Amino acid sequence: MAEHVVGDWKEFTFELATMAHEEEIAQHVREYFLKDETMNVYLGWDDNNAKNHNSMVRIALTHRASFIVREKATGEVLLQELLRTFQHLN
């Protein structure tokens, strides 16, 4: 799957997200998504919420199905897609 997504396109670079990207992805999601979600605003965002979120990012990254998109000029992460595969236990 990665060979179809990873690489350059226009002014962007698509990368397979790995554990090496964990903190960068977690920070991006906290900064641009989680702190402004209605429930987080209502309940209050704190370091404990961030720690819980970091563990979810870590779980998603272990499945090696997540991607990040960087702007070539700055190297800044513009988008991340955290995917998790689910297995049914018999």
N, CA, C and O atoms as a CHARMM CRD file, in Angstrom:
* protein
*
  360
    1    1 MET  N      0.82000  -1.18700   0.00000 PROA 1      0.00000
    2    1 MET  CA     0.00000   0.00000   0.00000 PROA 1      0.00000
    3    1 MET  C      0.86500   1.25200   0.00000 PROA 1      0.00000
    4    1 MET  O      0.56300   2.20700  -0.71600 PROA 1      0.00000
    5    2 ALA  N      1.93100   1.26700   0.78600 PROA 2      0.00000
    6    2 ALA  CA     2.75200   2.46600   0.92600 PROA 2      0.00000
    7    2 ALA  C      3.33000   2.93500  -0.40400 PROA 2      0.00000
    8    2 ALA  O      3.44300   4.13800  -0.63900 PROA 2      0.00000
    9    3 GLU  N      3.69200   2.00800  -1.26400 PROA 3      0.00000
   10    3 GLU  CA     4.30100   2.40400  -2.53600 PROA 3      0.00000
   11    3 GLU  C      3.36300   3.23800  -3.39000 PROA 3      0.00000
   12    3 GLU  O      3.81800   3.95200  -4.28400 PROA 3      0.00000
   13    4 HSD  N      2.06100   3.16400  -3.13400 PROA 4      0.00000
   14    4 HSD  CA     1.08400   3.93500  -3.88900 PROA 4      0.00000
   15    4 HSD  C      0.85200   5.32000  -3.29000 PROA 4      0.00000
   16    4 HSD  O      0.23700   6.17600  -3.92800 PROA 4      0.00000
   17    5 VAL  N      1.33400   5.54400  -2.08300 PROA 5      0.00000
   18    5 VAL  CA     1.07000   6.79700  -1.39400 PROA 5      0.00000
   19    5 VAL  C      2.34300   7.59900  -1.13500 PROA 5      0.00000
   20    5 VAL  O      2.31500   8.82700  -1.21800 PROA 5      0.00000
   21    6 VAL  N      3.43600   6.94900  -0.82900 PROA 6      0.00000
   22    6 VAL  CA     4.67500   7.61500  -0.44300 PROA 6      0.00000
   23    6 VAL  C      5.34200   8.25200  -1.65400 PROA 6      0.00000
   24    6 VAL  O      5.41600   7.65000  -2.72500 PROA 6      0.00000
   25    7 GLY  N      5.82900   9.48300  -1.47000 PROA 7      0.00000
   26    7 GLY  CA     6.54900  10.17100  -2.53800 PROA 7      0.00000
   27    7 GLY  C      6.16400  11.63300  -2.62400 PROA 7      0.00000
   28    7 GLY  O      5.43600  12.15000  -1.77700 PROA 7      0.00000
   29    8 ASP  N      6.65700  12.28400  -3.64600 PROA 8      0.00000
   30    8 ASP  CA     6.40500  13.70800  -3.85000 PROA 8      0.00000
   31    8 ASP  C      5.25200  13.92400  -4.81500 PROA 8      0.00000
   32    8 ASP  O      5.05400  13.15800  -5.75800 PROA 8      0.00000
   33    9 TRP  N      4.50900  14.96600  -4.56200 PROA 9      0.00000
   34    9 TRP  CA     3.43800  15.39300  -5.45500 PROA 9      0.00000
   35    9 TRP  C      3.30600  16.90100  -5.30100 PROA 9      0.00000
   36    9 TRP  O      3.01600  17.40700  -4.21700 PROA 9      0.00000
   37   10 LYS  N      3.52000  17.60300  -6.39100 PROA 10     0.00000
   38   10 LYS  CA     3.49100  19.06900  -6.40100 PROA 10     0.00000
   39   10 LYS  C      4.40100  19.58700  -5.28900 PROA 10     0.00000
   40   10 LYS  O      5.58200  19.24300  -5.24700 PROA 10     0.00000
   41   11 GLU  N      3.86100  20.41200  -4.38600 PROA 11     0.00000
   42   11 GLU  CA     4.70400  20.97800  -3.32800 PROA 11     0.00000
   43   11 GLU  C      4.63200  20.19300  -2.02100 PROA 11     0.00000
   44   11 GLU  O      4.94900  20.72200  -0.95600 PROA 11     0.00000
   45   12 PHE  N      4.21100  18.92300  -2.10600 PROA 12     0.00000
   46   12 PHE  CA     4.04500  18.09600  -0.91000 PROA 12     0.00000
   47   12 PHE  C      4.87100  16.82000  -0.97900 PROA 12     0.00000
   48   12 PHE  O      5.20500  16.32800  -2.05700 PROA 12     0.00000
   49   13 THR  N      5.19100  16.30000   0.19600 PROA 13     0.00000
   50   13 THR  CA     5.84400  15.00300   0.31700 PROA 13     0.00000
   51   13 THR  C      4.97700  14.12200   1.20300 PROA 13     0.00000
   52   13 THR  O      4.60000  14.52300   2.30400 PROA 13     0.00000
   53   14 PHE  N      4.66200  12.92600   0.72900 PROA 14     0.00000
   54   14 PHE  CA     3.85700  11.96800   1.47400 PROA 14     0.00000
   55   14 PHE  C      4.79500  10.92200   2.05600 PROA 14     0.00000
   56   14 PHE  O      5.63500  10.37400   1.34200 PROA 14     0.00000
   57   15 GLU  N      4.65500  10.64000   3.35100 PROA 15     0.00000
   58   15 GLU  CA     5.52600   9.68700   4.03800 PROA 15     0.00000
   59   15 GLU  C      4.69800   8.69200   4.83100 PROA 15     0.00000
   60   15 GLU  O      3.62800   9.02100   5.34300 PROA 15     0.00000
   61   16 LEU  N      5.20700   7.47900   4.92600 PROA 16     0.00000
   62   16 LEU  CA     4.63100   6.49900   5.83500 PROA 16     0.00000
   63   16 LEU  C      5.02200   6.92200   7.24000 PROA 16     0.00000
   64   16 LEU  O      6.20500   7.12000   7.51800 PROA 16     0.00000
   65   17 ALA  N      4.06500   7.06100   8.11600 PROA 17     0.00000
   66   17 ALA  CA     4.34700   7.47400   9.48800 PROA 17     0.00000
   67   17 ALA  C      4.89700   6.29200  10.27900 PROA 17     0.00000
   68   17 ALA  O      4.38300   5.17600  10.19000 PROA 17     0.00000
   69   18 THR  N      5.94400   6.55200  11.05000 PROA 18     0.00000
   70   18 THR  CA     6.55600   5.52600  11.89200 PROA 18     0.00000
   71   18 THR  C      6.61000   6.03300  13.32200 PROA 18     0.00000
   72   18 THR  O      6.21400   7.16200  13.61000 PROA 18     0.00000
   73   19 MET  N      7.10000   5.19100  14.20800 PROA 19     0.00000
   74   19 MET  CA     7.22900   5.58400  15.60100 PROA 19     0.00000
   75   19 MET  C      8.15200   6.79800  15.74600 PROA 19     0.00000
   76   19 MET  O      8.03000   7.55100  16.71300 PROA 19     0.00000
   77   20 ALA  N      9.05900   6.99300  14.81100 PROA 20     0.00000
   78   20 ALA  CA     9.94400   8.16200  14.85100 PROA 20     0.00000
   79   20 ALA  C      9.15800   9.46300  14.69700 PROA 20     0.00000
   80   20 ALA  O      9.65500  10.52400  15.07500 PROA 20     0.00000
   81   21 HSD  N      7.95400   9.40500  14.15500 PROA 21     0.00000
   82   21 HSD  CA     7.11100  10.58400  13.95100 PROA 21     0.00000
   83   21 HSD  C      6.11600  10.80200  15.09600 PROA 21     0.00000
   84   21 HSD  O      5.33400  11.75200  15.06500 PROA 21     0.00000
   85   22 GLU  N      6.14200   9.93800  16.08900 PROA 22     0.00000
   86   22 GLU  CA     5.10500   9.93600  17.13900 PROA 22     0.00000
   87   22 GLU  C      4.86800  11.31300  17.75700 PROA 22     0.00000
   88   22 GLU  O      3.73900  11.80400  17.74200 PROA 22     0.00000
   89   23 GLU  N      5.89100  11.93100  18.28800 PROA 23     0.00000
   90   23 GLU  CA     5.70600  13.20800  18.97400 PROA 23     0.00000
   91   23 GLU  C      5.28700  14.30900  18.00200 PROA 23     0.00000
   92   23 GLU  O      4.46100  15.15700  18.34000 PROA 23     0.00000
   93   24 GLU  N      5.84400  14.29800  16.81800 PROA 24     0.00000
   94   24 GLU  CA     5.50100  15.30200  15.80800 PROA 24     0.00000
   95   24 GLU  C      4.02500  15.20700  15.42100 PROA 24     0.00000
   96   24 GLU  O      3.34500  16.22400  15.29200 PROA 24     0.00000
   97   25 ILE  N      3.54000  13.99200  15.24100 PROA 25     0.00000
   98   25 ILE  CA     2.12500  13.79500  14.89500 PROA 25     0.00000
   99   25 ILE  C      1.23400  14.15500  16.07100 PROA 25     0.00000
  100   25 ILE  O      0.23000  14.84500  15.90000 PROA 25     0.00000
  101   26 ALA  N      1.59200  13.69600  17.25800 PROA 26     0.00000
  102   26 ALA  CA     0.78200  13.99200  18.44100 PROA 26     0.00000
  103   26 ALA  C      0.67800  15.50500  18.66000 PROA 26     0.00000
  104   26 ALA  O     -0.39600  16.02000  18.97000 PROA 26     0.00000
  105   27 GLN  N      1.78400  16.20000  18.50000 PROA 27     0.00000
  106   27 GLN  CA     1.78300  17.65000  18.66200 PROA 27     0.00000
  107   27 GLN  C      0.89400  18.31900  17.61100 PROA 27     0.00000
  108   27 GLN  O      0.15300  19.24900  17.92700 PROA 27     0.00000
  109   28 HSD  N      0.96500  17.85200  16.37400 PROA 28     0.00000
  110   28 HSD  CA     0.14500  18.41500  15.29500 PROA 28     0.00000
  111   28 HSD  C     -1.33600  18.24000  15.59600 PROA 28     0.00000
  112   28 HSD  O     -2.11700  19.17800  15.43600 PROA 28     0.00000
  113   29 VAL  N     -1.72500  17.05500  16.02700 PROA 29     0.00000
  114   29 VAL  CA    -3.13500  16.78900  16.32000 PROA 29     0.00000
  115   29 VAL  C     -3.60100  17.60900  17.51800 PROA 29     0.00000
  116   29 VAL  O     -4.69900  18.16400  17.50400 PROA 29     0.00000
  117   30 ARG  N     -2.76500  17.68600  18.55900 PROA 30     0.00000
  118   30 ARG  CA    -3.13500  18.49200  19.73600 PROA 30     0.00000
  119   30 ARG  C     -3.31600  19.95800  19.35100 PROA 30     0.00000
  120   30 ARG  O     -4.28500  20.59600  19.76400 PROA 30     0.00000
  121   31 GLU  N     -2.39500  20.48600  18.57000 PROA 31     0.00000
  122   31 GLU  CA    -2.39300  21.90300  18.23300 PROA 31     0.00000
  123   31 GLU  C     -3.55000  22.28900  17.30900 PROA 31     0.00000
  124   31 GLU  O     -4.17600  23.33200  17.50200 PROA 31     0.00000
  125   32 TYR  N     -3.83300  21.46200  16.31800 PROA 32     0.00000
  126   32 TYR  CA    -4.79500  21.85700  15.29100 PROA 32     0.00000
  127   32 TYR  C     -6.17100  21.21600  15.40000 PROA 32     0.00000
  128   32 TYR  O     -7.09900  21.63600  14.70900 PROA 32     0.00000
  129   33 PHE  N     -6.32000  20.21200  16.25000 PROA 33     0.00000
  130   33 PHE  CA    -7.61000  19.52500  16.31200 PROA 33     0.00000
  131   33 PHE  C     -8.16100  19.39900  17.72600 PROA 33     0.00000
  132   33 PHE  O     -9.23000  19.93300  18.01900 PROA 33     0.00000
  133   34 LEU  N     -7.46100  18.71100  18.59400 PROA 34     0.00000
  134   34 LEU  CA    -8.02800  18.32200  19.87800 PROA 34     0.00000
  135   34 LEU  C     -8.35000  19.47600  20.81200 PROA 34     0.00000
  136   34 LEU  O     -9.40500  19.46700  21.44700 PROA 34     0.00000
  137   35 LYS  N     -7.48800  20.45200  20.91600 PROA 35     0.00000
  138   35 LYS  CA    -7.73200  21.50700  21.90400 PROA 35     0.00000
  139   35 LYS  C     -8.97700  22.32600  21.58300 PROA 35     0.00000
  140   35 LYS  O     -9.52700  22.97800  22.47100 PROA 35     0.00000
  141   36 ASP  N     -9.43200  22.30500  20.32700 PROA 36     0.00000
  142   36 ASP  CA   -10.61000  23.07400  19.94100 PROA 36     0.00000
  143   36 ASP  C    -11.87700  22.23500  19.79900 PROA 36     0.00000
  144   36 ASP  O    -12.93900  22.77100  19.48000 PROA 36     0.00000
  145   37 GLU  N    -11.77800  20.92400  20.03200 PROA 37     0.00000
  146   37 GLU  CA   -12.98200  20.09600  19.95800 PROA 37     0.00000
  147   37 GLU  C    -13.94400  20.49500  21.07500 PROA 37     0.00000
  148   37 GLU  O    -13.52300  20.83600  22.18000 PROA 37     0.00000
  149   38 THR  N    -15.21400  20.44600  20.77700 PROA 38     0.00000
  150   38 THR  CA   -16.23700  20.91200  21.70700 PROA 38     0.00000
  151   38 THR  C    -16.11600  20.26700  23.07900 PROA 38     0.00000
  152   38 THR  O    -16.16800  20.96600  24.09100 PROA 38     0.00000
  153   39 MET  N    -15.95700  18.95400  23.13500 PROA 39     0.00000
  154   39 MET  CA   -15.88600  18.26800  24.42000 PROA 39     0.00000
  155   39 MET  C    -14.64200  18.69300  25.20200 PROA 39     0.00000
  156   39 MET  O    -14.70700  18.87900  26.41700 PROA 39     0.00000
  157   40 ASN  N    -13.51800  18.84600  24.51400 PROA 40     0.00000
  158   40 ASN  CA   -12.29900  19.26500  25.19500 PROA 40     0.00000
  159   40 ASN  C    -12.39800  20.69600  25.71000 PROA 40     0.00000
  160   40 ASN  O    -11.87700  21.00600  26.78200 PROA 40     0.00000
  161   41 VAL  N    -13.06200  21.56700  24.95800 PROA 41     0.00000
  162   41 VAL  CA   -13.26400  22.94100  25.40900 PROA 41     0.00000
  163   41 VAL  C    -14.16200  22.94500  26.63700 PROA 41     0.00000
  164   41 VAL  O    -13.88700  23.65200  27.60700 PROA 41     0.00000
  165   42 TYR  N    -15.22600  22.16600  26.60100 PROA 42     0.00000
  166   42 TYR  CA   -16.18800  22.11600  27.69800 PROA 42     0.00000
  167   42 TYR  C    -15.56400  21.54600  28.97300 PROA 42     0.00000
  168   42 TYR  O    -15.74000  22.09800  30.05900 PROA 42     0.00000
  169   43 LEU  N    -14.82600  20.42600  28.82900 PROA 43     0.00000
  170   43 LEU  CA   -14.24600  19.76100  29.99900 PROA 43     0.00000
  171   43 LEU  C    -12.91700  20.36900  30.43000 PROA 43     0.00000
  172   43 LEU  O    -12.48500  20.19700  31.57000 PROA 43     0.00000
  173   44 GLY  N    -12.28600  21.07000  29.52400 PROA 44     0.00000
  174   44 GLY  CA   -10.98300  21.64900  29.82600 PROA 44     0.00000
  175   44 GLY  C     -9.86900  20.74900  29.33400 PROA 44     0.00000
  176   44 GLY  O     -9.84700  19.55800  29.64700 PROA 44     0.00000
  177   45 TRP  N     -8.96200  21.29500  28.58100 PROA 45     0.00000
  178   45 TRP  CA    -7.83700  20.54900  28.01500 PROA 45     0.00000
  179   45 TRP  C     -6.66700  20.66900  28.97400 PROA 45     0.00000
  180   45 TRP  O     -6.33400  21.76900  29.41400 PROA 45     0.00000
  181   46 ASP  N     -6.03700  19.53900  29.30300 PROA 46     0.00000
  182   46 ASP  CA    -4.88000  19.57600  30.19700 PROA 46     0.00000
  183   46 ASP  C     -3.86000  18.52300  29.78100 PROA 46     0.00000
  184   46 ASP  O     -4.07400  17.79500  28.81200 PROA 46     0.00000
  185   47 ASP  N     -2.75800  18.44300  30.50700 PROA 47     0.00000
  186   47 ASP  CA    -1.68700  17.51000  30.17200 PROA 47     0.00000
  187   47 ASP  C     -2.14000  16.05900  30.22100 PROA 47     0.00000
  188   47 ASP  O     -1.62400  15.23200  29.46900 PROA 47     0.00000
  189   48 ASN  N     -3.08700  15.73300  31.08200 PROA 48     0.00000
  190   48 ASN  CA    -3.57900  14.35700  31.17500 PROA 48     0.00000
  191   48 ASN  C     -4.28500  13.95600  29.87900 PROA 48     0.00000
  192   48 ASN  O     -4.12400  12.83000  29.40900 PROA 48     0.00000
  193   49 ASN  N     -5.06300  14.87000  29.30400 PROA 49     0.00000
  194   49 ASN  CA    -5.70200  14.59900  28.01200 PROA 49     0.00000
  195   49 ASN  C     -4.65200  14.34400  26.94300 PROA 49     0.00000
  196   49 ASN  O     -4.79900  13.43900  26.12200 PROA 49     0.00000
  197   50 ALA  N     -3.60100  15.13800  26.95600 PROA 50     0.00000
  198   50 ALA  CA    -2.53600  14.99400  25.96900 PROA 50     0.00000
  199   50 ALA  C     -1.84900  13.63700  26.10800 PROA 50     0.00000
  200   50 ALA  O     -1.54700  12.99900  25.10000 PROA 50     0.00000
  201   51 LYS  N     -1.59900  13.18600  27.33000 PROA 51     0.00000
  202   51 LYS  CA    -0.95500  11.88600  27.54800 PROA 51     0.00000
  203   51 LYS  C     -1.83900  10.75800  27.01500 PROA 51     0.00000
  204   51 LYS  O     -1.34000   9.82500  26.38700 PROA 51     0.00000
  205   52 ASN  N     -3.14000  10.83800  27.26200 PROA 52     0.00000
  206   52 ASN  CA    -4.06500   9.81900  26.74700 PROA 52     0.00000
  207   52 ASN  C     -4.05000   9.81500  25.22400 PROA 52     0.00000
  208   52 ASN  O     -4.06600   8.75500  24.59900 PROA 52     0.00000
  209   53 HSD  N     -4.02000  10.98100  24.64100 PROA 53     0.00000
  210   53 HSD  CA    -3.99500  11.06400  23.18300 PROA 53     0.00000
  211   53 HSD  C     -2.69900  10.48700  22.63300 PROA 53     0.00000
  212   53 HSD  O     -2.72300   9.78700  21.62000 PROA 53     0.00000
  213   54 ASN  N     -1.57500  10.76200  23.27100 PROA 54     0.00000
  214   54 ASN  CA    -0.29300  10.22900  22.81000 PROA 54     0.00000
  215   54 ASN  C     -0.32900   8.70300  22.74100 PROA 54     0.00000
  216   54 ASN  O      0.24000   8.11100  21.82300 PROA 54     0.00000
  217   55 SER  N     -0.98800   8.06800  23.69600 PROA 55     0.00000
  218   55 SER  CA    -1.06400   6.59900  23.66600 PROA 55     0.00000
  219   55 SER  C     -1.89700   6.12000  22.48700 PROA 55     0.00000
  220   55 SER  O     -1.60100   5.06700  21.92200 PROA 55     0.00000
  221   56 MET  N     -2.93200   6.86300  22.09900 PROA 56     0.00000
  222   56 MET  CA    -3.72600   6.48600  20.92800 PROA 56     0.00000
  223   56 MET  C     -2.91200   6.63500  19.65300 PROA 56     0.00000
  224   56 MET  O     -3.01100   5.79900  18.75500 PROA 56     0.00000
  225   57 VAL  N     -2.10800   7.69100  19.56300 PROA 57     0.00000
  226   57 VAL  CA    -1.22800   7.88300  18.40800 PROA 57     0.00000
  227   57 VAL  C     -0.24300   6.72100  18.32400 PROA 57     0.00000
  228   57 VAL  O     -0.00600   6.17600  17.24500 PROA 57     0.00000
  229   58 ARG  N      0.32600   6.34600  19.46100 PROA 58     0.00000
  230   58 ARG  CA     1.30200   5.25300  19.50200 PROA 58     0.00000
  231   58 ARG  C      0.67700   3.95200  18.99700 PROA 58     0.00000
  232   58 ARG  O      1.30200   3.22700  18.22400 PROA 58     0.00000
  233   59 ILE  N     -0.53600   3.65400  19.42200 PROA 59     0.00000
  234   59 ILE  CA    -1.22800   2.43000  18.98400 PROA 59     0.00000
  235   59 ILE  C     -1.44900   2.46000  17.47300 PROA 59     0.00000
  236   59 ILE  O     -1.19800   1.47000  16.78600 PROA 59     0.00000
  237   60 ALA  N     -1.91500   3.58900  16.96000 PROA 60     0.00000
  238   60 ALA  CA    -2.16000   3.70000  15.51600 PROA 60     0.00000
  239   60 ALA  C     -0.87000   3.51300  14.72400 PROA 60     0.00000
  240   60 ALA  O     -0.87900   2.86800  13.67600 PROA 60     0.00000
  241   61 LEU  N      0.22900   4.06200  15.20700 PROA 61     0.00000
  242   61 LEU  CA     1.49100   3.96400  14.47600 PROA 61     0.00000
  243   61 LEU  C      2.04400   2.54600  14.44400 PROA 61     0.00000
  244   61 LEU  O      2.75400   2.19100  13.50400 PROA 61     0.00000
  245   62 THR  N      1.74100   1.73800  15.43200 PROA 62     0.00000
  246   62 THR  CA     2.25300   0.36700  15.44100 PROA 62     0.00000
  247   62 THR  C      1.67000  -0.46900  14.30800 PROA 62     0.00000
  248   62 THR  O      2.23600  -1.50100  13.94800 PROA 62     0.00000
  249   63 HSD  N      0.55900  -0.04100  13.74900 PROA 63     0.00000
  250   63 HSD  CA    -0.08800  -0.78400  12.66700 PROA 63     0.00000
  251   63 HSD  C      0.48900  -0.45600  11.29700 PROA 63     0.00000
  252   63 HSD  O      0.11800  -1.07900  10.30100 PROA 63     0.00000
  253   64 ARG  N      1.39200   0.51300  11.23900 PROA 64     0.00000
  254   64 ARG  CA     2.08400   0.90100  10.00200 PROA 64     0.00000
  255   64 ARG  C      1.12000   1.13800   8.83300 PROA 64     0.00000
  256   64 ARG  O      1.36300   0.70000   7.70900 PROA 64     0.00000
  257   65 ALA  N      0.04000   1.82900   9.12200 PROA 65     0.00000
  258   65 ALA  CA    -0.94300   2.14100   8.08500 PROA 65     0.00000
  259   65 ALA  C     -1.26700   3.63400   8.07400 PROA 65     0.00000
  260   65 ALA  O     -2.27100   4.04800   7.49500 PROA 65     0.00000
  261   66 SER  N     -0.42100   4.43900   8.71100 PROA 66     0.00000
  262   66 SER  CA    -0.67200   5.86900   8.83800 PROA 66     0.00000
  263   66 SER  C      0.31000   6.65900   7.98700 PROA 66     0.00000
  264   66 SER  O      1.42200   6.20600   7.71200 PROA 66     0.00000
  265   67 PHE  N     -0.12000   7.84700   7.57600 PROA 67     0.00000
  266   67 PHE  CA     0.67600   8.67000   6.68700 PROA 67     0.00000
  267   67 PHE  C      0.72000  10.10700   7.16700 PROA 67     0.00000
  268   67 PHE  O     -0.17400  10.56600   7.87800 PROA 67     0.00000
  269   68 ILE  N      1.77300  10.81500   6.77000 PROA 68     0.00000
  270   68 ILE  CA     1.84400  12.25000   7.01200 PROA 68     0.00000
  271   68 ILE  C      2.15300  12.94600   5.68700 PROA 68     0.00000
  272   68 ILE  O      2.76800  12.37400   4.78700 PROA 68     0.00000
  273   69 VAL  N      1.70700  14.19500   5.59900 PROA 69     0.00000
  274   69 VAL  CA     1.96200  15.01900   4.42300 PROA 69     0.00000
  275   69 VAL  C      2.72500  16.24800   4.90200 PROA 69     0.00000
  276   69 VAL  O      2.30100  16.94400   5.82500 PROA 69     0.00000
  277   70 ARG  N      3.86100  16.49800   4.25200 PROA 70     0.00000
  278   70 ARG  CA     4.69000  17.65500   4.59200 PROA 70     0.00000
  279   70 ARG  C      4.71000  18.64300   3.42700 PROA 70     0.00000
  280   70 ARG  O      4.61400  18.26000   2.26100 PROA 70     0.00000
  281   71 GLU  N      4.83500  19.89900   3.76600 PROA 71     0.00000
  282   71 GLU  CA     5.09500  20.91700   2.76900 PROA 71     0.00000
  283   71 GLU  C      6.59100  20.86400   2.46700 PROA 71     0.00000
  284   71 GLU  O      7.41300  20.97000   3.37800 PROA 71     0.00000
  285   72 LYS  N      6.94400  20.70100   1.20500 PROA 72     0.00000
  286   72 LYS  CA     8.36000  20.58200   0.83700 PROA 72     0.00000
  287   72 LYS  C      9.18600  21.78300   1.27500 PROA 72     0.00000
  288   72 LYS  O     10.29300  21.62100   1.78800 PROA 72     0.00000
  289   73 ALA  N      8.66300  22.97300   1.07800 PROA 73     0.00000
  290   73 ALA  CA     9.43700  24.19300   1.33800 PROA 73     0.00000
  291   73 ALA  C      9.80600  24.35800   2.80300 PROA 73     0.00000
  292   73 ALA  O     10.89200  24.84600   3.11700 PROA 73     0.00000
  293   74 THR  N      8.91400  23.95700   3.70600 PROA 74     0.00000
  294   74 THR  CA     9.14000  24.19700   5.13400 PROA 74     0.00000
  295   74 THR  C      9.40300  22.92300   5.93000 PROA 74     0.00000
  296   74 THR  O      9.98500  22.97700   7.01300 PROA 74     0.00000
  297   75 GLY  N      8.97600  21.77600   5.39900 PROA 75     0.00000
  298   75 GLY  CA     9.08400  20.52400   6.14700 PROA 75     0.00000
  299   75 GLY  C      7.99100  20.36600   7.18800 PROA 75     0.00000
  300   75 GLY  O      7.96400  19.36800   7.90700 PROA 75     0.00000
  301   76 GLU  N      7.08800  21.33300   7.28000 PROA 76     0.00000
  302   76 GLU  CA     6.01200  21.30400   8.27000 PROA 76     0.00000
  303   76 GLU  C      4.98500  20.23000   7.92900 PROA 76     0.00000
  304   76 GLU  O      4.61800  20.04600   6.76800 PROA 76     0.00000
  305   77 VAL  N      4.52800  19.52200   8.96500 PROA 77     0.00000
  306   77 VAL  CA     3.45200  18.55000   8.78400 PROA 77     0.00000
  307   77 VAL  C      2.16100  19.32600   8.58300 PROA 77     0.00000
  308   77 VAL  O      1.76600  20.12100   9.43600 PROA 77     0.00000
  309   78 LEU  N      1.50900  19.09100   7.45400 PROA 78     0.00000
  310   78 LEU  CA     0.25100  19.77300   7.14200 PROA 78     0.00000
  311   78 LEU  C     -0.95200  18.89800   7.42800 PROA 78     0.00000
  312   78 LEU  O     -2.04000  19.39800   7.71600 PROA 78     0.00000
  313   79 LEU  N     -0.75600  17.59500   7.34900 PROA 79     0.00000
  314   79 LEU  CA    -1.86600  16.66500   7.49600 PROA 79     0.00000
  315   79 LEU  C     -1.32100  15.33100   7.95500 PROA 79     0.00000
  316   79 LEU  O     -0.21500  14.94000   7.58400 PROA 79     0.00000
  317   80 GLN  N     -2.08900  14.64500   8.75000 PROA 80     0.00000
  318   80 GLN  CA    -1.74700  13.28400   9.11800 PROA 80     0.00000
  319   80 GLN  C     -3.01200  12.45100   9.02800 PROA 80     0.00000
  320   80 GLN  O     -4.11400  12.93300   9.29000 PROA 80     0.00000
  321   81 GLU  N     -2.84000  11.22600   8.66500 PROA 81     0.00000
  322   81 GLU  CA    -3.95600  10.28700   8.59000 PROA 81     0.00000
  323   81 GLU  C     -3.56700   9.09100   9.43800 PROA 81     0.00000
  324   81 GLU  O     -2.77600   8.24600   9.01900 PROA 81     0.00000
  325   82 LEU  N     -4.12500   9.03200  10.61900 PROA 82     0.00000
  326   82 LEU  CA    -3.82700   7.92100  11.52200 PROA 82     0.00000
  327   82 LEU  C     -4.84300   6.81300  11.29500 PROA 82     0.00000
  328   82 LEU  O     -6.04100   7.00200  11.50400 PROA 82     0.00000
  329   83 LEU  N     -4.36700   5.68700  10.87600 PROA 83     0.00000
  330   83 LEU  CA    -5.23000   4.55200  10.60800 PROA 83     0.00000
  331   83 LEU  C     -4.84400   3.41400  11.53300 PROA 83     0.00000
  332   83 LEU  O     -3.67300   3.22600  11.86400 PROA 83     0.00000
  333   84 ARG  N     -5.82400   2.68100  11.93300 PROA 84     0.00000
  334   84 ARG  CA    -5.58100   1.53300  12.79100 PROA 84     0.00000
  335   84 ARG  C     -6.33200   0.34800  12.20700 PROA 84     0.00000
  336   84 ARG  O     -7.51400   0.44700  11.87800 PROA 84     0.00000
  337   85 THR  N     -5.65300  -0.74200  12.08700 PROA 85     0.00000
  338   85 THR  CA    -6.32000  -1.93900  11.61900 PROA 85     0.00000
  339   85 THR  C     -6.86300  -2.69400  12.81700 PROA 85     0.00000
  340   85 THR  O     -6.21500  -2.75700  13.86100 PROA 85     0.00000
  341   86 PHE  N     -8.02600  -3.25600  12.67300 PROA 86     0.00000
  342   86 PHE  CA    -8.64800  -3.96300  13.77500 PROA 86     0.00000
  343   86 PHE  C     -8.67900  -5.45300  13.46900 PROA 86     0.00000
  344   86 PHE  O     -8.96800  -5.86400  12.34500 PROA 86     0.00000
  345   87 GLN  N     -8.38300  -6.24000  14.46400 PROA 87     0.00000
  346   87 GLN  CA    -8.39300  -7.69400  14.31800 PROA 87     0.00000
  347   87 GLN  C     -9.46800  -8.23300  15.24100 PROA 87     0.00000
  348   87 GLN  O     -9.60900  -7.79700  16.38300 PROA 87     0.00000
  349   88 HSD  N    -10.21300  -9.17900  14.73000 PROA 88     0.00000
  350   88 HSD  CA   -11.23500  -9.83500  15.54500 PROA 88     0.00000
  351   88 HSD  C    -10.61500 -11.05100  16.21900 PROA 88     0.00000
  352   88 HSD  O     -9.95500 -11.86300  15.57100 PROA 88     0.00000
  353   89 LEU  N    -10.82900 -11.16400  17.49500 PROA 89     0.00000
  354   89 LEU  CA   -10.30600 -12.31400  18.22400 PROA 89     0.00000
  355   89 LEU  C    -11.34100 -13.42200  18.23000 PROA 89     0.00000
  356   89 LEU  O    -12.51500 -13.18400  18.51200 PROA 89     0.00000
  357   90 ASN  N    -10.91000 -14.61600  17.92200 PROA 90     0.00000
  358   90 ASN  CA   -11.82600 -15.76300  17.92100 PROA 90     0.00000
  359   90 ASN  C    -11.79900 -16.46400  19.25000 PROA 90     0.00000
  360   90 ASN  O    -12.50600 -17.45300  19.44000 PROA 90     0.00000
